[in-house]
Amino acid sequence: MAEQRRPDLAAMLGGLMRRLMAAESPVLAEHGLTMWGYVVLSALDDGPVRAQAALAKAIGADKTRIIGTLDKLQEDGLIIREPDPDDRRVRLLEITEAGRVARRSAQARIQEQEERLLERLPAADRKAFLRAARVLSEASGEALTER
């Protein structure tokens, strides 16, 4: 009898990610956010003030490609961008209170949707899944190539 193989993680998680992102898009739109805008606000809300280049690296975005997102967030009063007093070539970013409210409100709605999905799992499986997802999401890229 042939060994039954499981699908690759990317195949399983890719479909799940597409469905999650499709469900999140209307929620983000209600809050005046794009997916990248939400990612930026989340990074700034969860950590200290960051330079644009450091933020881009932290969220896995090209520093030149997030400028439009930063412009929109600043225009909407959700972030503040100021020159670094020690190096005027560097722009420092800070989330505003309005940005914090928008991010946290969107996140609460997104997580309500996620809870409805997670309810399909028994409580012990849900807890294990969330723990495993956190551990794997925090693993370095080298974890895939280490032997």
Secondary structure, DSSP 8 states (H G I E B T S, - for coil): --------HHHHHHHHHHHHHHHHHHHHHHTT--HHHHHHHHHHHHSS-EEHHHHHHHHT--TTTTHHHHHHHHHTTSEEEEEETTEEEEEEEEE-HHHHHHHHHHHHHHHHHHHHHHTTS-HHHHHHHHHHHHHHHHS-THHHH--
